[in-house]
Amino acid sequence: MKVLVRESTKSQGSQWQVRMDQHVVSFRSEAEARAFVRTLESRLLAPHQLPNRQQYAAG
């Protein structure tokens, strides 16, 4: 996934956008946008355990 942080040119005042492929999330400040990206990246990079077949059968 490609993640970009940029200042929005379409709105009045300072507004920042985080673009994740074709999805866009707007923020009031650059700091908020960059904090969101840090949280997103840490969650994406966190270890994830895939369920085993027994968990599927029990559910």
PDB file of N, CA, C, O and CB in Angstrom:
ATOM      1  N   MET A   1       0.851  -1.167   0.000  1.00  0.00           N
ATOM      2  CA  MET A   1       0.000   0.000   0.000  1.00  0.00           C
ATOM      3  C   MET A   1       0.899   1.232   0.000  1.00  0.00           C
ATOM      4  O   MET A   1       1.836   1.333   0.792  1.00  0.00           O
ATOM      5  CB  MET A   1      -0.970  -0.003   1.223  1.00  0.00           C
ATOM      6  N   LYS A   2       0.606   2.142  -0.876  1.00  0.00           N
ATOM      7  CA  LYS A   2       1.338   3.399  -0.953  1.00  0.00           C
ATOM      8  C   LYS A   2       0.625   4.428  -0.081  1.00  0.00           C
ATOM      9  O   LYS A   2      -0.577   4.649  -0.231  1.00  0.00           O
ATOM     10  CB  LYS A   2       1.453   3.896  -2.429  1.00  0.00           C
ATOM     11  N   VAL A   3       1.375   5.066   0.841  1.00  0.00           N
ATOM     12  CA  VAL A   3       0.811   6.054   1.765  1.00  0.00           C
ATOM     13  C   VAL A   3       1.515   7.385   1.538  1.00  0.00           C
ATOM     14  O   VAL A   3       2.742   7.469   1.601  1.00  0.00           O
ATOM     15  CB  VAL A   3       0.956   5.591   3.256  1.00  0.00           C
ATOM     16  N   LEU A   4       0.726   8.426   1.273  1.00  0.00           N
ATOM     17  CA  LEU A   4       1.265   9.765   1.049  1.00  0.00           C
ATOM     18  C   LEU A   4       0.613  10.758   2.008  1.00  0.00           C
ATOM     19  O   LEU A   4      -0.584  10.675   2.280  1.00  0.00           O
ATOM     20  CB  LEU A   4       1.045  10.205  -0.417  1.00  0.00           C
ATOM     21  N   VAL A   5       1.410  11.698   2.517  1.00  0.00           N
ATOM     22  CA  VAL A   5       0.895  12.797   3.334  1.00  0.00           C
ATOM     23  C   VAL A   5       1.117  14.066   2.536  1.00  0.00           C
ATOM     24  O   VAL A   5       2.227  14.334   2.076  1.00  0.00           O
ATOM     25  CB  VAL A   5       1.597  12.870   4.753  1.00  0.00           C
ATOM     26  N   ARG A   6       0.043  14.858   2.371  1.00  0.00           N
ATOM     27  CA  ARG A   6       0.194  16.101   1.613  1.00  0.00           C
ATOM     28  C   ARG A   6      -0.814  17.139   2.081  1.00  0.00           C
ATOM     29  O   ARG A   6      -1.850  16.815   2.661  1.00  0.00           O
ATOM     30  CB  ARG A   6       0.028  15.841   0.107  1.00  0.00           C
ATOM     31  N   GLU A   7      -0.484  18.383   1.814  1.00  0.00           N
ATOM     32  CA  GLU A   7      -1.393  19.470   2.145  1.00  0.00           C
ATOM     33  C   GLU A   7      -2.465  19.537   1.070  1.00  0.00           C
ATOM     34  O   GLU A   7      -2.168  19.423  -0.119  1.00  0.00           O
ATOM     35  CB  GLU A   7      -0.637  20.827   2.269  1.00  0.00           C
ATOM     36  N   SER A   8      -3.700  19.720   1.485  1.00  0.00           N
ATOM     37  CA  SER A   8      -4.809  19.799   0.549  1.00  0.00           C
ATOM     38  C   SER A   8      -4.839  21.168  -0.107  1.00  0.00           C
ATOM     39  O   SER A   8      -4.700  22.188   0.568  1.00  0.00           O
ATOM     40  CB  SER A   8      -6.139  19.513   1.256  1.00  0.00           C
ATOM     41  N   THR A   9      -5.016  21.192  -1.401  1.00  0.00           N
ATOM     42  CA  THR A   9      -5.095  22.463  -2.128  1.00  0.00           C
ATOM     43  C   THR A   9      -6.538  22.830  -2.457  1.00  0.00           C
ATOM     44  O   THR A   9      -6.797  23.912  -2.984  1.00  0.00           O
ATOM     45  CB  THR A   9      -4.270  22.389  -3.416  1.00  0.00           C
ATOM     46  N   LYS A  10      -7.472  21.944  -2.153  1.00  0.00           N
ATOM     47  CA  LYS A  10      -8.868  22.184  -2.523  1.00  0.00           C
ATOM     48  C   LYS A  10      -9.678  22.898  -1.455  1.00  0.00           C
ATOM     49  O   LYS A  10     -10.738  23.448  -1.754  1.00  0.00           O
ATOM     50  CB  LYS A  10      -9.526  20.891  -2.844  1.00  0.00           C
ATOM     51  N   SER A  11      -9.204  22.902  -0.222  1.00  0.00           N
ATOM     52  CA  SER A  11     -10.010  23.508   0.847  1.00  0.00           C
ATOM     53  C   SER A  11      -9.383  24.812   1.328  1.00  0.00           C
ATOM     54  O   SER A  11      -8.184  25.043   1.171  1.00  0.00           O
ATOM     55  CB  SER A  11     -10.164  22.532   2.028  1.00  0.00           C
ATOM     56  N   GLN A  12     -10.220  25.649   1.913  1.00  0.00           N
ATOM     57  CA  GLN A  12      -9.723  26.894   2.489  1.00  0.00           C
ATOM     58  C   GLN A  12      -9.108  26.587   3.846  1.00  0.00           C
ATOM     59  O   GLN A  12      -9.575  25.691   4.549  1.00  0.00           O
ATOM     60  CB  GLN A  12     -10.861  27.954   2.617  1.00  0.00           C
ATOM     61  N   GLY A  13      -8.085  27.307   4.215  1.00  0.00           N
ATOM     62  CA  GLY A  13      -7.391  27.029   5.465  1.00  0.00           C
ATOM     63  C   GLY A  13      -6.428  25.872   5.276  1.00  0.00           C
ATOM     64  O   GLY A  13      -6.290  25.325   4.182  1.00  0.00           O
ATOM     65  N   SER A  14      -5.782  25.521   6.340  1.00  0.00           N
ATOM     66  CA  SER A  14      -4.800  24.438   6.271  1.00  0.00           C
ATOM     67  C   SER A  14      -5.480  23.110   6.560  1.00  0.00           C
ATOM     68  O   SER A  14      -6.033  22.912   7.641  1.00  0.00           O
ATOM     69  CB  SER A  14      -3.638  24.679   7.264  1.00  0.00           C
ATOM     70  N   GLN A  15      -5.439  22.229   5.621  1.00  0.00           N
ATOM     71  CA  GLN A  15      -5.976  20.887   5.804  1.00  0.00           C
ATOM     72  C   GLN A  15      -5.005  19.905   5.166  1.00  0.00           C
ATOM     73  O   GLN A  15      -4.464  20.166   4.092  1.00  0.00           O
ATOM     74  CB  GLN A  15      -7.408  20.752   5.186  1.00  0.00           C
ATOM     75  N   TRP A  16      -4.787  18.786   5.823  1.00  0.00           N
ATOM     76  CA  TRP A  16      -3.841  17.783   5.357  1.00  0.00           C
ATOM     77  C   TRP A  16      -4.561  16.499   5.021  1.00  0.00           C
ATOM     78  O   TRP A  16      -5.591  16.176   5.612  1.00  0.00           O
ATOM     79  CB  TRP A  16      -2.762  17.526   6.402  1.00  0.00           C
ATOM     80  N   GLN A  17      -4.010  15.769   4.067  1.00  0.00           N
ATOM     81  CA  GLN A  17      -4.609  14.522   3.633  1.00  0.00           C
ATOM     82  C   GLN A  17      -3.589  13.394   3.715  1.00  0.00           C
ATOM     83  O   GLN A  17      -2.403  13.574   3.437  1.00  0.00           O
ATOM     84  CB  GLN A  17      -5.156  14.652   2.208  1.00  0.00           C
ATOM     85  N   VAL A  18      -4.089  12.229   4.105  1.00  0.00           N
ATOM     86  CA  VAL A  18      -3.310  10.997   4.010  1.00  0.00           C
ATOM     87  C   VAL A  18      -3.992  10.178   2.926  1.00  0.00           C
ATOM     88  O   VAL A  18      -5.175   9.851   3.027  1.00  0.00           O
ATOM     89  CB  VAL A  18      -3.232  10.209   5.404  1.00  0.00           C
ATOM     90  N   ARG A  19      -3.242   9.855   1.902  1.00  0.00           N
ATOM     91  CA  ARG A  19      -3.767   9.078   0.777  1.00  0.00           C
ATOM     92  C   ARG A  19      -3.186   7.676   0.858  1.00  0.00           C
ATOM     93  O   ARG A  19      -1.969   7.494   0.872  1.00  0.00           O
ATOM     94  CB  ARG A  19      -3.422   9.751  -0.598  1.00  0.00           C
ATOM     95  N   MET A  20      -4.074   6.688   0.911  1.00  0.00           N
ATOM     96  CA  MET A  20      -3.691   5.281   0.948  1.00  0.00           C
ATOM     97  C   MET A  20      -4.259   4.634  -0.304  1.00  0.00           C
ATOM     98  O   MET A  20      -5.432   4.264  -0.346  1.00  0.00           O
ATOM     99  CB  MET A  20      -4.205   4.565   2.255  1.00  0.00           C
ATOM    100  N   ASP A  21      -3.418   4.502  -1.323  1.00  0.00           N
ATOM    101  CA  ASP A  21      -3.874   4.081  -2.637  1.00  0.00           C
ATOM    102  C   ASP A  21      -5.000   5.018  -3.076  1.00  0.00           C
ATOM    103  O   ASP A  21      -4.747   6.206  -3.275  1.00  0.00           O
ATOM    104  CB  ASP A  21      -4.349   2.590  -2.621  1.00  0.00           C
ATOM    105  N   GLN A  22      -6.232   4.529  -3.234  1.00  0.00           N
ATOM    106  CA  GLN A  22      -7.315   5.404  -3.690  1.00  0.00           C
ATOM    107  C   GLN A  22      -8.153   5.986  -2.542  1.00  0.00           C
ATOM    108  O   GLN A  22      -9.096   6.736  -2.793  1.00  0.00           O
ATOM    109  CB  GLN A  22      -8.217   4.640  -4.631  1.00  0.00           C
ATOM    110  N   HIS A  23      -7.827   5.653  -1.302  1.00  0.00           N
ATOM    111  CA  HIS A  23      -8.564   6.149  -0.137  1.00  0.00           C
ATOM    112  C   HIS A  23      -7.885   7.389   0.431  1.00  0.00           C
ATOM    113  O   HIS A  23      -6.658   7.446   0.517  1.00  0.00           O
ATOM    114  CB  HIS A  23      -8.672   5.055   0.947  1.00  0.00           C
ATOM    115  N   VAL A  24      -8.692   8.390   0.822  1.00  0.00           N
ATOM    116  CA  VAL A  24      -8.159   9.646   1.350  1.00  0.00           C
ATOM    117  C   VAL A  24      -8.827   9.941   2.686  1.00  0.00           C
ATOM    118  O   VAL A  24     -10.045   9.828   2.827  1.00  0.00           O
ATOM    119  CB  VAL A  24      -8.384  10.821   0.346  1.00  0.00           C
ATOM    120  N   VAL A  25      -7.999  10.326   3.677  1.00  0.00           N
ATOM    121  CA  VAL A  25      -8.496  10.743   4.986  1.00  0.00           C
ATOM    122  C   VAL A  25      -7.950  12.144   5.243  1.00  0.00           C
ATOM    123  O   VAL A  25      -6.757  12.390   5.061  1.00  0.00           O
ATOM    124  CB  VAL A  25      -8.066   9.731   6.129  1.00  0.00           C
ATOM    125  N   SER A  26      -8.813  13.059   5.664  1.00  0.00           N
ATOM    126  CA  SER A  26      -8.410  14.454   5.891  1.00  0.00           C
ATOM    127  C   SER A  26      -8.177  14.721   7.371  1.00  0.00           C
ATOM    128  O   SER A  26      -8.830  14.131   8.231  1.00  0.00           O
ATOM    129  CB  SER A  26      -9.474  15.419   5.347  1.00  0.00           C
ATOM    130  N   PHE A  27      -7.223  15.632   7.661  1.00  0.00           N
ATOM    131  CA  PHE A  27      -6.863  16.016   9.019  1.00  0.00           C
ATOM    132  C   PHE A  27      -6.712  17.519   9.093  1.00  0.00           C
ATOM    133  O   PHE A  27      -6.493  18.179   8.077  1.00  0.00           O
ATOM    134  CB  PHE A  27      -5.568  15.316   9.470  1.00  0.00           C
ATOM    135  N   ARG A  28      -6.830  18.069  10.307  1.00  0.00           N
ATOM    136  CA  ARG A  28      -6.723  19.516  10.495  1.00  0.00           C
ATOM    137  C   ARG A  28      -5.288  20.006  10.468  1.00  0.00           C
ATOM    138  O   ARG A  28      -5.047  21.181  10.191  1.00  0.00           O
ATOM    139  CB  ARG A  28      -7.363  19.914  11.798  1.00  0.00           C
ATOM    140  N   SER A  29      -4.317  19.125  10.752  1.00  0.00           N
ATOM    141  CA  SER A  29      -2.930  19.563  10.803  1.00  0.00           C
ATOM    142  C   SER A  29      -2.004  18.475  10.270  1.00  0.00           C
ATOM    143  O   SER A  29      -2.370  17.303  10.180  1.00  0.00           O
ATOM    144  CB  SER A  29      -2.538  19.941  12.237  1.00  0.00           C
ATOM    145  N   GLU A  30      -0.810  18.897   9.924  1.00  0.00           N
ATOM    146  CA  GLU A  30       0.196  17.937   9.460  1.00  0.00           C
ATOM    147  C   GLU A  30       0.550  16.962  10.581  1.00  0.00           C
ATOM    148  O   GLU A  30       0.759  15.776  10.329  1.00  0.00           O
ATOM    149  CB  GLU A  30       1.469  18.671   8.964  1.00  0.00           C
ATOM    150  N   ALA A  31       0.617  17.455  11.814  1.00  0.00           N
ATOM    151  CA  ALA A  31       0.959  16.600  12.951  1.00  0.00           C
ATOM    152  C   ALA A  31      -0.064  15.480  13.127  1.00  0.00           C
ATOM    153  O   ALA A  31       0.310  14.335  13.382  1.00  0.00           O
ATOM    154  CB  ALA A  31       1.053  17.432  14.234  1.00  0.00           C
ATOM    155  N   GLU A  32      -1.360  15.801  12.992  1.00  0.00           N
ATOM    156  CA  GLU A  32      -2.398  14.776  13.103  1.00  0.00           C
ATOM    157  C   GLU A  32      -2.277  13.754  11.979  1.00  0.00           C
ATOM    158  O   GLU A  32      -2.425  12.554  12.210  1.00  0.00           O
ATOM    159  CB  GLU A  32      -3.791  15.418  13.082  1.00  0.00           C
ATOM    160  N   ALA A  33      -2.010  14.221  10.773  1.00  0.00           N
ATOM    161  CA  ALA A  33      -1.877  13.322   9.627  1.00  0.00           C
ATOM    162  C   ALA A  33      -0.693  12.380   9.822  1.00  0.00           C
ATOM    163  O   ALA A  33      -0.806  11.180   9.570  1.00  0.00           O
ATOM    164  CB  ALA A  33      -1.711  14.126   8.323  1.00  0.00           C
ATOM    165  N   ARG A  34       0.432  12.914  10.266  1.00  0.00           N
ATOM    166  CA  ARG A  34       1.628  12.076  10.453  1.00  0.00           C
ATOM    167  C   ARG A  34       1.461  11.106  11.628  1.00  0.00           C
ATOM    168  O   ARG A  34       1.982   9.991  11.581  1.00  0.00           O
ATOM    169  CB  ARG A  34       2.866  12.960  10.682  1.00  0.00           C
ATOM    170  N   ALA A  35       0.749  11.511  12.670  1.00  0.00           N
ATOM    171  CA  ALA A  35       0.463  10.604  13.790  1.00  0.00           C
ATOM    172  C   ALA A  35      -0.399   9.438  13.314  1.00  0.00           C
ATOM    173  O   ALA A  35      -0.179   8.297  13.719  1.00  0.00           O
ATOM    174  CB  ALA A  35      -0.246  11.360  14.946  1.00  0.00           C
ATOM    175  N   PHE A  36      -1.374   9.718  12.459  1.00  0.00           N
ATOM    176  CA  PHE A  36      -2.219   8.668  11.885  1.00  0.00           C
ATOM    177  C   PHE A  36      -1.368   7.681  11.095  1.00  0.00           C
ATOM    178  O   PHE A  36      -1.544   6.469  11.220  1.00  0.00           O
ATOM    179  CB  PHE A  36      -3.312   9.279  10.980  1.00  0.00           C
ATOM    180  N   VAL A  37      -0.446   8.195  10.281  1.00  0.00           N
ATOM    181  CA  VAL A  37       0.414   7.326   9.469  1.00  0.00           C
ATOM    182  C   VAL A  37       1.299   6.460  10.370  1.00  0.00           C
ATOM    183  O   VAL A  37       1.486   5.275  10.091  1.00  0.00           O
ATOM    184  CB  VAL A  37       1.291   8.171   8.506  1.00  0.00           C
ATOM    185  N   ARG A  38       1.842   7.031  11.438  1.00  0.00           N
ATOM    186  CA  ARG A  38       2.671   6.237  12.359  1.00  0.00           C
ATOM    187  C   ARG A  38       1.862   5.094  12.974  1.00  0.00           C
ATOM    188  O   ARG A  38       2.341   3.963  13.059  1.00  0.00           O
ATOM    189  CB  ARG A  38       3.250   7.135  13.476  1.00  0.00           C
ATOM    190  N   THR A  39       0.640   5.394  13.399  1.00  0.00           N
ATOM    191  CA  THR A  39      -0.217   4.357  13.978  1.00  0.00           C
ATOM    192  C   THR A  39      -0.552   3.296  12.947  1.00  0.00           C
ATOM    193  O   THR A  39      -0.487   2.102  13.240  1.00  0.00           O
ATOM    194  CB  THR A  39      -1.504   4.970  14.538  1.00  0.00           C
ATOM    195  N   LEU A  40      -0.908   3.719  11.748  1.00  0.00           N
ATOM    196  CA  LEU A  40      -1.239   2.783  10.672  1.00  0.00           C
ATOM    197  C   LEU A  40      -0.055   1.872  10.370  1.00  0.00           C
ATOM    198  O   LEU A  40      -0.213   0.654  10.283  1.00  0.00           O
ATOM    199  CB  LEU A  40      -1.660   3.544   9.402  1.00  0.00           C
ATOM    200  N   GLU A  41       1.135   2.461  10.211  1.00  0.00           N
ATOM    201  CA  GLU A  41       2.318   1.661   9.881  1.00  0.00           C
ATOM    202  C   GLU A  41       2.668   0.686  11.003  1.00  0.00           C
ATOM    203  O   GLU A  41       3.049  -0.452  10.731  1.00  0.00           O
ATOM    204  CB  GLU A  41       3.512   2.575   9.595  1.00  0.00           C
ATOM    205  N   SER A  42       2.544   1.117  12.257  1.00  0.00           N
ATOM    206  CA  SER A  42       2.867   0.206  13.359  1.00  0.00           C
ATOM    207  C   SER A  42       1.888  -0.966  13.402  1.00  0.00           C
ATOM    208  O   SER A  42       2.282  -2.087  13.722  1.00  0.00           O
ATOM    209  CB  SER A  42       2.851   0.959  14.701  1.00  0.00           C
ATOM    210  N   ARG A  43       0.622  -0.718  13.084  1.00  0.00           N
ATOM    211  CA  ARG A  43      -0.352  -1.811  13.058  1.00  0.00           C
ATOM    212  C   ARG A  43      -0.128  -2.747  11.883  1.00  0.00           C
ATOM    213  O   ARG A  43      -0.291  -3.961  12.012  1.00  0.00           O
ATOM    214  CB  ARG A  43      -1.760  -1.256  13.004  1.00  0.00           C
ATOM    215  N   LEU A  44       0.242  -2.191  10.743  1.00  0.00           N
ATOM    216  CA  LEU A  44       0.501  -3.035   9.581  1.00  0.00           C
ATOM    217  C   LEU A  44       1.750  -3.896   9.779  1.00  0.00           C
ATOM    218  O   LEU A  44       1.802  -5.034   9.314  1.00  0.00           O
ATOM    219  CB  LEU A  44       0.652  -2.173   8.330  1.00  0.00           C
ATOM    220  N   LEU A  45       2.751  -3.350  10.468  1.00  0.00           N
ATOM    221  CA  LEU A  45       4.005  -4.070  10.674  1.00  0.00           C
ATOM    222  C   LEU A  45       3.987  -4.991  11.894  1.00  0.00           C
ATOM    223  O   LEU A  45       4.915  -5.777  12.088  1.00  0.00           O
ATOM    224  CB  LEU A  45       5.128  -3.086  10.812  1.00  0.00           C
ATOM    225  N   ALA A  46       2.954  -4.904  12.706  1.00  0.00           N
ATOM    226  CA  ALA A  46       2.864  -5.740  13.902  1.00  0.00           C
ATOM    227  C   ALA A  46       2.720  -7.206  13.502  1.00  0.00           C
ATOM    228  O   ALA A  46       2.139  -7.518  12.462  1.00  0.00           O
ATOM    229  CB  ALA A  46       1.673  -5.300  14.791  1.00  0.00           C
ATOM    230  N   PRO A  47       3.251  -8.102  14.332  1.00  0.00           N
ATOM    231  CA  PRO A  47       3.092  -9.532  14.015  1.00  0.00           C
ATOM    232  C   PRO A  47       1.620  -9.930  14.080  1.00  0.00           C
ATOM    233  O   PRO A  47       0.883  -9.525  14.978  1.00  0.00           O
ATOM    234  CB  PRO A  47       3.924 -10.407  14.990  1.00  0.00           C
ATOM    235  N   HIS A  48       1.226 -10.717  13.119  1.00  0.00           N
ATOM    236  CA  HIS A  48      -0.145 -11.215  13.048  1.00  0.00           C
ATOM    237  C   HIS A  48      -0.096 -12.733  12.976  1.00  0.00           C
ATOM    238  O   HIS A  48       0.679 -13.308  12.210  1.00  0.00           O
ATOM    239  CB  HIS A  48      -0.908 -10.616  11.818  1.00  0.00           C
ATOM    240  N   GLN A  49      -0.922 -13.366  13.773  1.00  0.00           N
ATOM    241  CA  GLN A  49      -0.978 -14.817  13.765  1.00  0.00           C
ATOM    242  C   GLN A  49      -2.213 -15.259  12.994  1.00  0.00           C
ATOM    243  O   GLN A  49      -3.327 -14.826  13.287  1.00  0.00           O
ATOM    244  CB  GLN A  49      -0.991 -15.383  15.207  1.00  0.00           C
ATOM    245  N   LEU A  50      -2.009 -16.109  12.024  1.00  0.00           N
ATOM    246  CA  LEU A  50      -3.130 -16.632  11.257  1.00  0.00           C
ATOM    247  C   LEU A  50      -3.797 -17.740  12.049  1.00  0.00           C
ATOM    248  O   LEU A  50      -3.114 -18.523  12.708  1.00  0.00           O
ATOM    249  CB  LEU A  50      -2.670 -17.145   9.873  1.00  0.00           C
ATOM    250  N   PRO A  51      -5.122 -17.820  11.997  1.00  0.00           N
ATOM    251  CA  PRO A  51      -5.816 -18.900  12.714  1.00  0.00           C
ATOM    252  C   PRO A  51      -5.483 -20.247  12.084  1.00  0.00           C
ATOM    253  O   PRO A  51      -5.288 -20.350  10.872  1.00  0.00           O
ATOM    254  CB  PRO A  51      -7.351 -18.669  12.707  1.00  0.00           C
ATOM    255  N   ASN A  52      -5.420 -21.284  12.930  1.00  0.00           N
ATOM    256  CA  ASN A  52      -5.176 -22.618  12.376  1.00  0.00           C
ATOM    257  C   ASN A  52      -6.495 -23.279  12.017  1.00  0.00           C
ATOM    258  O   ASN A  52      -7.561 -22.737  12.308  1.00  0.00           O
ATOM    259  CB  ASN A  52      -4.388 -23.495  13.376  1.00  0.00           C
ATOM    260  N   ARG A  53      -6.436 -24.411  11.407  1.00  0.00           N
ATOM    261  CA  ARG A  53      -7.653 -25.093  10.923  1.00  0.00           C
ATOM    262  C   ARG A  53      -8.595 -25.473  12.057  1.00  0.00           C
ATOM    263  O   ARG A  53      -9.811 -25.460  11.864  1.00  0.00           O
ATOM    264  CB  ARG A  53      -7.277 -26.344  10.141  1.00  0.00           C
ATOM    265  N   GLN A  54      -8.077 -25.810  13.229  1.00  0.00           N
ATOM    266  CA  GLN A  54      -8.926 -26.184  14.353  1.00  0.00           C
ATOM    267  C   GLN A  54      -9.786 -24.997  14.800  1.00  0.00           C
ATOM    268  O   GLN A  54     -10.933 -25.192  15.202  1.00  0.00           O
ATOM    269  CB  GLN A  54      -8.069 -26.695  15.525  1.00  0.00           C
ATOM    270  N   GLN A  55      -9.263 -23.798  14.737  1.00  0.00           N
ATOM    271  CA  GLN A  55     -10.049 -22.630  15.118  1.00  0.00           C
ATOM    272  C   GLN A  55     -11.205 -22.414  14.156  1.00  0.00           C
ATOM    273  O   GLN A  55     -12.282 -21.988  14.575  1.00  0.00           O
ATOM    274  CB  GLN A  55      -9.167 -21.386  15.166  1.00  0.00           C
ATOM    275  N   TYR A  56     -11.004 -22.699  12.871  1.00  0.00           N
ATOM    276  CA  TYR A  56     -12.105 -22.589  11.897  1.00  0.00           C
ATOM    277  C   TYR A  56     -13.186 -23.620  12.203  1.00  0.00           C
ATOM    278  O   TYR A  56     -14.372 -23.296  12.136  1.00  0.00           O
ATOM    279  CB  TYR A  56     -11.581 -22.778  10.447  1.00  0.00           C
ATOM    280  N   ALA A  57     -12.809 -24.848  12.535  1.00  0.00           N
ATOM    281  CA  ALA A  57     -13.772 -25.918  12.791  1.00  0.00           C
ATOM    282  C   ALA A  57     -14.561 -25.655  14.065  1.00  0.00           C
ATOM    283  O   ALA A  57     -15.738 -26.007  14.144  1.00  0.00           O
ATOM    284  CB  ALA A  57     -13.060 -27.265  12.887  1.00  0.00           C
ATOM    285  N   ALA A  58     -13.930 -25.042  15.064  1.00  0.00           N
ATOM    286  CA  ALA A  58     -14.606 -24.790  16.342  1.00  0.00           C
ATOM    287  C   ALA A  58     -15.568 -23.611  16.249  1.00  0.00           C
ATOM    288  O   ALA A  58     -16.511 -23.522  17.036  1.00  0.00           O
ATOM    289  CB  ALA A  58     -13.579 -24.531  17.441  1.00  0.00           C
ATOM    290  N   GLY A  59     -15.342 -22.692  15.285  1.00  0.00           N
ATOM    291  CA  GLY A  59     -16.147 -21.473  15.201  1.00  0.00           C
ATOM    292  C   GLY A  59     -17.405 -21.702  14.512  1.00  0.00           C
ATOM    293  O   GLY A  59     -18.201 -20.775  14.356  1.00  0.00           O
TER     294      GLY A  59
END
